[in-house]
């Protein structure tokens, strides 16, 4: 599925006219796909990923249309990346602690790529330059970090 990453970013960038937003949508789409609770394998991963990404763009557009009056603080405080599942009883602090533990298990470049993207908001080329690695490696690191964090949090959530 990671083979579709760049292709999907280019596709969305052409439609949205903003590479940063396109990358964020693709990250969210990957997270959605990785979080699927169904055990049924995805027949056509590429089509599924595109559909998921387009749905996210549509949802976001709808939300923004309804929310133009809301302040940025409200939008920033929204937990878009690590939203707890409804049955989860963990509070925000515990989830944050788990996330930090999961990130600590990652190799430094993988962790740094993820943090520079999600916390510092740097673009993939900026991260690549900052860390002295290729853009392709940055993309791979970010997807792997998200995958790792999801898996670990799910495991810890189960206990």
C-alpha positions in Angstrom: 0.0 0.0 0.0 2.9 2.3 0.6 3.6 2.3 -3.1 0.5 4.5 -3.6 1.6 7.2 -1.2 3.3 9.6 -3.6 0.8 9.0 -6.4 -2.1 9.8 -4.1 -0.3 12.9 -2.7 0.2 14.2 -6.3 -3.4 13.4 -7.2 -4.7 15.3 -4.2 -2.2 18.1 -4.6 -3.4 18.7 -8.2 -7.0 19.0 -6.9 -6.4 20.9 -3.7 -3.5 23.1 -4.8 -1.8 22.6 -1.5 0.9 19.9 -1.0 0.9 20.2 2.8 -2.9 19.6 3.0 -2.6 16.8 0.4 0.1 15.1 2.5 -2.0 15.5 5.7 -5.1 14.0 4.0 -3.0 11.0 2.7 -1.6 10.5 6.2 -5.2 10.5 7.6 -6.3 8.1 4.9 -3.5 5.7 5.7 -4.4 5.9 9.4 -8.1 5.2 8.6 -7.1 2.2 6.4 -4.7 0.9 9.1 -7.4 1.3 11.8 -10.0 -0.7 10.0 -11.7 -3.0 12.4 -12.7 -5.5 9.7 -10.6 -8.6 9.2 -11.8 -8.9 5.6 -8.8 -8.1 3.3 -9.1 -5.1 1.0 -9.7 -6.4 -2.5 -8.4 -3.3 -4.3 -6.1 -1.4 -1.9 -5.4 1.4 -4.4 -9.0 2.2 -5.1 -9.9 1.8 -1.3 -7.1 4.3 -0.4 -8.2 6.8 -3.0 -11.9 6.5 -1.9 -10.9 7.0 1.7 -8.8 10.0 0.9 -11.5 11.6 -1.2 -14.1 11.0 1.5 -11.8 12.8 4.0 -11.4 15.8 1.6 -15.2 15.9 1.2 -15.8 15.6 5.0 -13.2 18.3 5.7 -14.8 20.5 3.1 -18.3 20.0 4.7 -16.9 20.7 8.2 -15.1 23.8 7.1 -18.2 25.1 5.3 -20.1 24.7 8.6 -17.3 26.0 10.7 -16.0 29.1 9.1 -17.0 31.1 12.2 -15.1 28.9 14.6 -11.7 30.0 15.9 -8.5 28.3 15.0 -7.9 27.3 18.6 -11.0 25.1 18.5 -9.8 23.4 15.3 -6.2 23.0 16.6 -7.4 21.4 19.8 -9.4 18.9 17.9 -7.9 15.4 18.1 -7.7 14.4 14.5 -4.8 12.0 14.6 -5.2 9.9 17.7 -8.9 9.9 18.4 -9.7 7.2 21.0 -12.1 4.5 20.1 -15.5 4.8 21.7 -14.9 1.8 24.0 -11.6 3.2 25.2 -11.6 4.4 28.8 -8.2 6.0 28.6 -7.9 9.7 29.2 -6.0 12.1 27.1 -2.9 12.0 29.4 -2.7 8.2 29.3 -3.0 8.3 25.5 -0.3 10.9 25.2 1.9 8.8 27.5 1.3 5.7 25.3 2.1 7.7 22.2 5.4 8.9 23.7 6.3 5.3 24.7 5.5 4.1 21.2 7.6 6.9 19.6 10.5 6.1 22.0 10.6 2.6 20.5 11.2 3.9 17.0 14.6 4.5 15.4 15.7 8.1 15.8 15.2 9.1 12.1 11.8 7.6 12.0 10.7 9.3 15.2 12.2 12.6 14.2 10.5 12.5 10.7 7.2 11.9 12.4 7.7 14.6 15.0 9.0 17.2 12.6 5.9 16.6 10.4 3.2 16.3 13.1 4.5 18.7 15.7 6.7 21.2 13.8 4.5 21.1 10.7 7.5 20.9 8.3 7.0 19.7 4.8 8.6 16.5 3.5 11.3 18.3 1.6 12.1 20.5 4.6 12.3 17.3 6.8 14.5 15.6 4.2 16.9 18.6 4.2 16.9 18.9 8.0 17.7 15.2 8.5 19.9 14.8 5.5 17.8 12.0 4.0 15.7 11.5 0.9 12.1 12.7 0.6 11.1 9.1 -0.1 12.7 8.0 3.1 10.9 10.7 5.0 7.5 9.5 3.6 8.3 5.9 4.5 9.4 6.9 8.1 6.2 8.9 8.7 3.9 6.1 7.5 6.0 3.5 9.5 5.8 5.7 12.7 2.1 6.1 12.4 1.6 2.3 11.8 3.9 1.5 14.8 2.0 3.9 17.1 -1.4 2.6 16.1 -0.3 -1.0 16.6 1.2 -0.3 20.0 -1.6 1.8 21.3 -4.1 -0.9 20.2 -2.1 -3.5 22.0 -1.8 -1.4 25.2 -5.5 -0.5 24.9 -6.4 -4.1 25.0 -4.8 -4.6 28.4 
